[in-house]
Amino acid sequence: MARGGFADKVEWHTISAAAQVDRSSRFLDPHGFDNPPEQNRQRAGCRVAGAAHMRRDWGDGNKWSEDRHWADLSMYGKSELRDDYQITARSVAAMARDLPAGFHIPAHSHRRSQLIYGCTGAITVQTEDGTWIVPPHRGVWVPGGVEHQMTCSGSVQMRTVYIEPDARPFLPRQCVVLTVSNLLRELIIAAVKIPNDYAIASREERVMDLILDEIQPAAELPLHLPMPKDRRLVKVCEYILANPANDISLAALGAQCGASRRTLERLFPQDTGLSFTLWRQQARVLAAIRLLATGLPVTSVAMEVGYESPSAFSTMFRRVFGMPPSDYFNKPGELQE
């Protein structure tokens, strides 16, 4: 039976008011800092929108809202405006943000490439080419100029690194899942505390250089879900994403989108590189990771993504990831800072 949890429409609303930001704090805009600072902003301070109200509307009358104020949101005395990390004189700069469950950053792009990492929870990164899931032991690389949006599953301690695209010749040229080793994790945690204008030939610069050396694509894992371009496949995929527990047949889906089963069977590998069966399984895996990140019990997750029993779900999960779902978010754990 289809479940509607993934079909709920989410709307985001902001109400902003002008305010003065002092030298120690920057304003966190719930839409990803889309309120630009004044052109004459200086490094020590700026004027931006000063308060915002964020509301999540699930379409069923339940509202989740949060008032955020700039005075409480500065981390390590550094800016939380992503634009400030595009103009620093150094080739690498890192930013820390702690985000609540369900937090959404709308589609945007920036000049520098970005390594997106969350110490807790999971981050869903979406581009026009697909969807990537970022659990705590993985990261996602987004090249400069690529439009993307992000959504948090569970509370996320996001630590993100902005890098000049030509900082190293081997840096990825497309979105890819990265392995975050224990060393890279500790380097990222250290980097977010380093000022953006760190001295050349200093310890801080060596930390940033080592981050570049540690960037390595992960072994192939189903943390990426390619999205099709064909409009008929788009309809099919959107339905599966909205109803991961529904075992509707490909023929029935074809009847809804105006294509035969054979046509869809041919189009899926052509447009996504995966068969329909593998694409649906991968969609369920990503849905499961998002739910596990919120702390939902394994039994409930199994039911939500279409498995008849927790044991069947655990068997699949162990086969794909090499560990049971109950262990997936056990390490490395929340930062104690």
N, C-alpha and C positions, 0 to 999 in steps of 0.2 A: 504494500500500500504506500502510495506517495506521501511524503511528508513535506509540509510547506515551510519549514524553518529556513531553507536556503532561498526561498522565493520571495521572502519579505523585502519590500522596497525600503531603502534607507534614504532619508533626506537629511541634509545638513543645512543649518541656518546660522548665520552670524549677525550680530548686532554690535557695531563698533562705535567707540567714542574717542575723540582725540585726547592725548595725554602726553606729558613730558616723561621721557625715560631717563633715569640718571646714569651715572658712569658705571654703576655696578650691575645693572639689570637690563634685560631686553625683553620685549613683549613676545609672548608665544601666541601666535594666531592659530586657532583650531583648524583652519583650512590650509595649514602648511606655510604660514607666513606669506600669504599672497598680498598683504597690504604693504606696498613698497615704502621704504623710508624716504625722507626728503633727499633731494639731490645733494644738498650741502651737508649731509651727515658726516660727522667726523668719527674717527676710530673710537674715541672714548665715549661717545654718547650719540643719541639720535632722537628724533621725534617720530613716533609711529602711532597707529591706533592703540589705545591704552587699555581697553577692556573688551571682552568678548563673551558672548553667550552661545553655547553650542547645544543643539538639541538633536537627539536621535529619534526619529519617528519610524517605528516598526510597522505602521499601517494598521495596528490592531488596538490603538488607543493608549498603548503603553509608551511612555516617554522617558528618556534618560537625558538629563541635562546637567550641565556643569558650567559654572562661572569661573573663568580663568583670569588672573590678574598678573600683569608683568612683574610686580614686585616680588612674587614668590617663585619665579620660574628660571632664574639664572642658575646655571650649573658650572661650578669651578670658575666663576667670574668671567665666563666667555659668552660671546654672542650666541643666541639661538635663532638667528636669522640666516638661512642657508645662503643668501646672496653674499654675506660677508665672507664666506668660505670660497667664493669664486674669484675674489680679487686680491687675496693675500699674495705676498711676494714669494712665499715658499711653495714648493710644488705639491706638498702634502699638508692637509689640515684636517683635524678630527673634531666632531661635535657630539655631545651627549644630550639625549632627551629621554625622560621617563614618561611613558604614554599609557593611558588607561585602556582597558579592554574595549574593543569596538572603535577605537580612535581611527579616523580616516583622514588621509592626506590626499586631496584631489589631484587629478592629472597635472603634471608640470614637467619641466625639463630644466637643465642647467648646463653650463659650459663644461664643467669638470665632470670626469667620471666619478662614480660613487660605489664604495663598498658598503653594503647595507648589512648590519649585523645586530641581532638582538640577544642579550644575555639571558633573557627570560621570555616566555611566551613564544609566539610565532608571528611572523610578518608575511602577509600576502602581497607580492609585488606583481602588478599587472601592466603589460604593455599591449600594443596592438597585435603583437606576435604571439603572446601567450601569457601564462601565469606561472609564477615561481613562489614556492613556499620556503621561508627562512626559519628553520628551527634553530635552537641555541648552538648546535655544533656545525652549522653551515652558514654561509653568507651568500649574498647575491651581488654580482657585479653588474652595474648599469653603466654603459658607456656614455660619455658626454653627449648631450643633445638628444638623447632618447627620451621621449615622453613616457612617464610612468606614474602610477598611483599606488598607494600603500594602505593596507588595513591591518589593524592589530587584532590578534586572537589571544585573549588573556592579557594581563598587564605586561607591557614590554619595556625593558630597559634597552632602548635603542642606542647603539654606538655606531656612528657612521663616519666614514673616512672619504674626504673629497680629494681627488688626485688629478693632476694635470694629465691629459690623455697621452702626452709624449714623454711622461716621466721615465718610462722604461719601454724599450721596443717590443717586449713580449707581453705587454698587458692585453687582455682580451678585447676584441673589437665588436663583440656582441654580448647580449645578456647571457650569463652563465652562473651556475651554482659553484660556489667556492668551498673548499675544505677549510675549516677554521680549526687549526691545531691548537693545542694548549698554549704553545708559544705565541701564535698569532693572536689568540684571544687576550693574553696578558699584554701584548704590545698595543692592541687597540684600546684596552682599558687605560693604559698609561698615556696613550696619545691624546685622548680627549681632555686630559688635564694640562697638556702642553700649550702655551700661548701660540697663537697663529704666527707671530713674528719671532719665532725662536732663532737663536744665533746660529750662524753657519759654523760648521766644524765642531758643534757642541754635542753633548750627550743626547739632547732632544732631537737633533738632526739625525743622529745615528739610529735612534728608535724609529723615526719615520722611514729612513732608508731600508731598515730591516723589514718593515711592513711590506714594502714593495717586493723585496726578495721572497717573502713568504706567500705571496698571492699565487695560488695554484688551483686550477679547475678541479672539481671533485670527480671521483669515479662516477660513472653513469648511475644515477639513482632517480626514481620517479618523483622528483621534486619540481619538475617543470611540466606544464601541460600546454602543448602547442595549440593555438587557436586557428581555425580554418578561415579562409577568405570567401569561399563559396557561400552565397546567402542561404542556400538550403542546409548546408552543414552547420552554419552559424545557428540556425533555428534549432536543429537537433542538439547541438552542444549546449546551447543555453538552457534547453529543457532538462538535460541530464544534470547540469550544474545546479539547477534549481530544485531537482528532485533526485538526489543521488541514490535513494533507497528504492526507487521505482524500477522494476525489471521489465519495463515496456520493451517490446520487440522492435527491431530495426524496421520491420515492415510497417508496424503501426506508426512509428516516428516518420517514416517516409510518407505515409498517407497525410500526415499533418503538415508536411513541408512541401508536398507536391513532387516527390521523387520516388522511384521504385526502390525496393530493397537492393537490387543488383547495382543500381546507379550509386547508391550511398556506399555500398561495399567497395566499389571502385574508387569513389571520391575520397574516402577517409585516408587511405595510405598516400594518395597523391597529394592531398592538401595538408595533412598533419604528420605524415611519416609513420602513423600508427593505424592498425586495424581498428574497427569500431569497438571490438571487445576489449582490446588493450587500452583504448582511449577512455572508455567508461571505467575500467579498473583503475586507471591512473587518476581520473577525476575523483573516484571514491577514496583513494589513498590520500589525496590532498585535502579532501573534506574531513577525513578522519584526523589528520594531523592538526587541522584548525580546531577541531572539537577537543582533542586531547590537550591542546594548549590552554584551553579554558578550565581544565580540571574536571571535565565530565568523566564519569566512570567508564571503564572499557566496555562494560556490558551495554551501556546506553549508546556509546559511540558505534558499536557494532550494529545495533538496530537502526541507528540514524543513517548509516551509509549502506544499508541493504543486505547485511549478512544475517543468516538465520540463527546463528548462535555465536556467542563470544569466542568459543574455541575455533570455529572456522575463520573468524576474523583474525584471531591471534596467530593462527597458522599462516595465513596469507601475509600478515605483517612481519612475522619472523622471517619468512622466506625472502621478502623484499629488502628488509632493513637489517637482518641479522640479529634482532633482539625482539623481545615481546613488547607490545604497546605500553605496558605498565612501566617499562624502564626508559621509554624514549625521551621523556623530559626530566629524568632524574639528575642528569648532569648537563652542564657544569653548575647550574644553580644560580640563584639570585645573588647579586653583588652585595656585599656588606661594606658600605662606604660611609 
